[in-house]
Amino acid sequence: MALPPRVHFTLLEAAARWDCSLADIAGWASVGRFDIVTAIPPVTRGRQIVAGYVVVSVTDIMQMFRRCGSGPTKSTLRRVRLGDQDDWIMIADPAERIEVTLVDLLIMADEVRRFEADCDLLRRPASHIGSTARYDWEGMYITLMVRIHDQGLPATQAEWLGEVQEWFVANGDGGEVPDERTIRRRLTPIWKALRGSC
């Protein structure tokens, strides 16, 4: 029996899937291309109890998505919206405000697929017909996951970058390695999210 389709993607997974930055994702969400959601425990608003998946106001937490990487890794939500409603629910009680990190922010899988269809992203791999991708990013990501699971994060991002460069030297064709800027662009969102969740 096959597993059912995925329910949601983290923003980091979407950024890797679409080969874009978190700032791009936040920008698209801020103009209504899709919703960014998070799951919350029950909070009260008058007589209403709000819980489960709620839409996040991306513009309220836009500082988390600075392209320069200097933004905070977590923020506090002061309003949320149920997916099937237009009105925002204000969270006035400071005790009930919800703190989120980058890894808490999600895009529902149906929205991911719709966005990919709207932007014709599903046809992207056709450009590689008859050839292979230049670098094995998938293999590198798998190696990173195993490394983090077994040993945790390196002490510094520079050390992590060096490990990734060494991996490409050992596993690439002819020792060709992606440039440092390209590797850093892919690692930085993951590094920030993982350090922020520690």
Long-range contacts (C-beta under 8 A, 24 or more apart in sequence): 5-109, 6-109, 7-108, 7-109, 8-37, 8-106, 8-107, 8-108, 8-109, 9-106, 9-107, 9-109, 9-112, 10-102, 10-103, 10-105, 10-106, 11-36, 11-102, 11-105, 11-106, 11-107, 11-189, 12-102, 12-103, 12-189, 12-190, 12-193, 14-107, 14-112, 15-189, 16-137, 16-141, 16-186, 17-112, 18-116, 18-121, 21-67, 21-185, 21-189, 22-65, 22-102, 22-189, 23-65, 23-66, 23-67, 25-65, 25-107, 26-58, 26-62, 26-64, 26-65, 27-65, 28-115, 29-58, 29-107, 30-58, 30-59, 30-62, 33-115, 33-118, 34-107, 34-111, 34-112, 34-114, 34-115, 35-83, 35-107, 35-108, 35-111, 36-105, 36-106, 36-107, 37-83, 37-105, 37-106, 37-107, 37-108, 38-77, 38-98, 38-100, 38-104, 38-105, 38-106, 39-104, 39-106, 40-77, 40-80, 40-98, 43-91, 43-93, 43-96, 43-98, 44-96, 45-89, 45-90, 45-91, 48-89, 50-80, 50-82, 50-89, 53-83, 53-106, 53-108, 54-80, 54-81, 54-82, 54-83, 54-89, 55-80, 55-81, 55-82, 55-83, 56-80, 56-100, 56-105, 57-81, 57-88, 61-100, 64-102, 69-188, 69-192, 73-101, 73-102, 73-192, 73-193, 73-195, 73-196, 73-197, 74-99, 74-100, 74-101, 74-102, 74-196, 75-99, 75-100, 76-100, 101-193, 101-196, 101-197, 102-189, 102-192, 102-193, 102-196, 103-193, 103-194, 103-196, 103-197, 134-176, 134-178, 135-168, 135-172, 135-176, 135-178, 136-168, 136-171, 136-172, 137-186, 139-171, 140-164, 140-167, 140-168, 140-171, 143-167, 144-190, 148-194, 153-191, 153-194, 153-195, 153-198, 157-184, 157-187, 157-188, 157-191, 160-187, 160-191, 161-187
